[in-house]
Amino acid sequence: MAGTIVMKFGGTSVADAERIKRAAARIVAQREQGNAVVAVLSARGKTTDELIGMAEEVSVNPDPREMDMLLSTGERISCALCAMAIHDLGHRAISLTGSQAGIVTDESHTKALILDVRADRIRSALEGDHIVLVAGFQGVSSTGRDVTTLGRGGSDTSAVAVAAALGADVCEIYTDVPGVFTADPRIVPEARKLDRVSFEEMLEMAASGAGVLQLRSVEYARNHGVRIHCRSSFGSEPGTFVVPEGETMEQPLITAVTHSTAEARVTLIGVPDTPGAAARIFDALAGANVNVDMIVQNEPTTAGGRAEISFTVPREDLRVARAALEPLKGESYADLHKHEEMGKVSIVGAGMRSHPGVAAKVFRVLAHEGVNIEMISTSPIKISCVIDPDRVGEAVQALHSAFELDGEGTILEEESTRATRAEP
Amino acid sequence: MAGTIVMKFGGTSVADAERIKRAAARIVAQREQGNAVVAVLSARGKTTDELIGMAEEVSVNPDPREMDMLLSTGERISCALCAMAIHDLGHRAISLTGSQAGIVTDESHTKALILDVRADRIRSALEGDHIVLVAGFQGVSSTGRDVTTLGRGGSDTSAVAVAAALGADVCEIYTDVPGVFTADPRIVPEARKLDRVSFEEMLEMAASGAGVLQLRSVEYARNHGVRIHCRSSFGSEPGTFVVPEGETMEQPLITAVTHSTAEARVTLIGVPDTPGAAARIFDALAGANVNVDMIVQNEPTTAGGRAEISFTVPREDLRVARAALEPLKGESYADLHKHEEMGKVSIVGAGMRSHPGVAAKVFRVLAHEGVNIEMISTSPIKISCVIDPDRVGEAVQALHSAFELDGEGTILEEESTRATRAEP
């Protein structure tokens, strides 16, 4: 046995009979190389959206437990069909539900967290010379024995978790793009595909708009040391490996430019300048599962000692965020303003840790383009700027060019770089 | 708590959002009468056919285990959606898969037999004031922990089995017809709905063409003493109760005329007149799960001692029957003839046990209509005749009229009767 490989196919890769057969052929090809193979599949194409539509037809506020029972059927259909197709190619295959695969979660229906993967049944099926198909995006709750789902994009996390439990050599994530790029090629035609990117960079990229991998799956992979290989389901050339930082071939200053045009900004006015005010606000948002990105607090300027807090959230979370904050109005803030149309551009690179000049260069480049920066947030390996969404394309192009991500050039007159960007 | 009621809704009763809401309202109405309520649901409308279509697109010969994984999703979708609709009506509800409901089967994928119903989880949900939705047609295999399905129409059997395990007061089977009739009202407009019919009669009727209940579910109900109430999902009037023979209000001579136009006849020529020849033939058919109905063997007339055996099967089983018999050709028979278009008309009635004159009257009526009888089979409470499928309508009408099933008249100049017939 050459090794153990986990392969994950997304919804577009199993959308119809032809694609399922193609995925089956790729899975069989890995098996015929001598590998033990587990494939984690998503629901076919628009299946999940259709199921959600059905739920909305029968209920104004579908029960989360029943939603999970409903949604989990999509991945089971993909897996059963793919197992049939593999049988026709002359190999043994068995499909397992999340529960049968031993993916144990907490009780948080529709957004469950994986607690454990008890992979005994997967292992014994592999030992019995089977290719194992595992339904992604789902598990079984540890105490309730109920079907749970991991939330949107959870199939990536399923795949990484199974790879970790099996000690797999690699977790291959198949999508409709060839890998991770230095920028979105639809915006920057010269963007390059990256051979390798570190977990830390990939985390920042996923958090700042790169859609190729789910943030959670990258976190899980980093915490459990699972090597990810992002590659295309439509070709056989290698894609991008996501690996520990020490394994990246070089330390580029900047790896990629990422962007998002799906941000919204909320500003709370008249926040009392007392201990605990901000905590109450962000506790309420966390309780509603709102993903807060940047936070900026202005110093109180008036005698009354009241501050202003602004933060950004994904636009799709805006309604939930407002509902979560409504009960705090009066006590924790006086008024709420929202701005629904915000863009964000970010540069990510492990090499910038020791180069404070990068932020200044970003601001210079944007200023030269006449792009106004409304908010800024930084991490040791990322700089994000909130800008007008209509200027995002120009900002990405200018930064990609200024940091010479399209070639092997140098930046800040210091070192050669290679860079990265994930396509949404 | 007034009692425990199991309600079963078929595919047409949950085919779309409106119908699911209507089923939910009926379920809630039973709950609000003070009953503990379990509802067993089928897959929506054409879902099962669509899933089979998907399987046939990806595989020429879909694996039975994977077929069960695939098909079992349909009923889960129905149950989750119905639970959501019940929540919206202000009641607690929980959907359970066949596995969660404790429906334990053998390992015969696509045609599993129920071995046991371990209804602990259903019971504790009922005690917790929940309405319980159970996915019909499916279970979990006792040793393999795999999803199994019970075969077409298996949801009736699921409902009866759950009712038996709970000691329910009644198992209500909701369909798109108001109950069991003395004949198919599309053929005999004067056909009457029956108030009651005995298990034994219902078994014969189900076996001879009445589609309103699955044969297996009636057998299970008889063996476990489960009262069945067949009624319409579109009205609230009572339907037909299927009850032990002693409970039928009167002992009609004839209860109903049933028919089928979906029969095929197989004739095996040159069967050696030796012990075991017939056994080998019918063992092979049973092994292929072919439902053999009538069997006629001609005496060997030639010196060589070779007989002719004819039997009827549902037309849809003909291909499988031929495949099962192919290996026996030469040894157990010389040649096989088939006749794909056969009809069958039957009269059923517990009262005929002590009236041998019934058969003679049937033959007279058919002869008077000029209908040729090709095969005959009888049981103590049934007489079936295989006839030209084009003459089935006339034969049903003539028998219904001759036995005065449309009124309260007498037959054989002896007793008053009431009679029955199920609509397909």
Chai-1 contact restraints between the chains, C-beta under 6 A:
chainA,res_idxA,chainB,res_idxB,connection_type,confidence,min_distance_angstrom,max_distance_angstrom,comment,restraint_id
A,A17,B,E57,contact,1.0,0.0,6.0,A-B,restraint_1
A,A17,B,V58,contact,1.0,0.0,6.0,A-B,restraint_2
A,I20,B,V58,contact,1.0,0.0,6.0,A-B,restraint_3
A,M54,B,L81,contact,1.0,0.0,6.0,A-B,restraint_4
A,A55,B,M84,contact,1.0,0.0,6.0,A-B,restraint_5
A,E57,B,A17,contact,1.0,0.0,6.0,A-B,restraint_6
A,V58,B,A17,contact,1.0,0.0,6.0,A-B,restraint_7
A,V58,B,I20,contact,1.0,0.0,6.0,A-B,restraint_8
A,V58,B,L81,contact,1.0,0.0,6.0,A-B,restraint_9
A,V58,B,M84,contact,1.0,0.0,6.0,A-B,restraint_10
A,V58,B,A85,contact,1.0,0.0,6.0,A-B,restraint_11
A,S59,B,M84,contact,1.0,0.0,6.0,A-B,restraint_12
A,S59,B,A85,contact,1.0,0.0,6.0,A-B,restraint_13
A,S59,B,D88,contact,1.0,0.0,6.0,A-B,restraint_14
A,P62,B,M84,contact,1.0,0.0,6.0,A-B,restraint_15
A,D63,B,M84,contact,1.0,0.0,6.0,A-B,restraint_16
A,D63,B,H87,contact,1.0,0.0,6.0,A-B,restraint_17
A,E66,B,A80,contact,1.0,0.0,6.0,A-B,restraint_18
A,E66,B,A83,contact,1.0,0.0,6.0,A-B,restraint_19
A,E66,B,M84,contact,1.0,0.0,6.0,A-B,restraint_20
A,E66,B,S95,contact,1.0,0.0,6.0,A-B,restraint_21
A,M69,B,R76,contact,1.0,0.0,6.0,A-B,restraint_22
A,M69,B,A80,contact,1.0,0.0,6.0,A-B,restraint_23
A,M69,B,S95,contact,1.0,0.0,6.0,A-B,restraint_24
A,L70,B,I77,contact,1.0,0.0,6.0,A-B,restraint_25
A,L70,B,A80,contact,1.0,0.0,6.0,A-B,restraint_26
A,T73,B,T73,contact,1.0,0.0,6.0,A-B,restraint_27
A,T73,B,R76,contact,1.0,0.0,6.0,A-B,restraint_28
A,T73,B,I77,contact,1.0,0.0,6.0,A-B,restraint_29
A,R76,B,M69,contact,1.0,0.0,6.0,A-B,restraint_30
A,R76,B,T73,contact,1.0,0.0,6.0,A-B,restraint_31
A,I77,B,L70,contact,1.0,0.0,6.0,A-B,restraint_32
A,I77,B,T73,contact,1.0,0.0,6.0,A-B,restraint_33
A,A80,B,E66,contact,1.0,0.0,6.0,A-B,restraint_34
A,A80,B,M69,contact,1.0,0.0,6.0,A-B,restraint_35
A,A80,B,L70,contact,1.0,0.0,6.0,A-B,restraint_36
A,L81,B,M54,contact,1.0,0.0,6.0,A-B,restraint_37
A,L81,B,V58,contact,1.0,0.0,6.0,A-B,restraint_38
A,A83,B,E66,contact,1.0,0.0,6.0,A-B,restraint_39
A,M84,B,A55,contact,1.0,0.0,6.0,A-B,restraint_40
A,M84,B,V58,contact,1.0,0.0,6.0,A-B,restraint_41
A,M84,B,S59,contact,1.0,0.0,6.0,A-B,restraint_42
A,M84,B,P62,contact,1.0,0.0,6.0,A-B,restraint_43
A,M84,B,D63,contact,1.0,0.0,6.0,A-B,restraint_44
A,M84,B,E66,contact,1.0,0.0,6.0,A-B,restraint_45
A,A85,B,V58,contact,1.0,0.0,6.0,A-B,restraint_46
A,A85,B,S59,contact,1.0,0.0,6.0,A-B,restraint_47
A,H87,B,D63,contact,1.0,0.0,6.0,A-B,restraint_48
A,D88,B,S59,contact,1.0,0.0,6.0,A-B,restraint_49
A,S95,B,E66,contact,1.0,0.0,6.0,A-B,restraint_50
A,S95,B,M69,contact,1.0,0.0,6.0,A-B,restraint_51
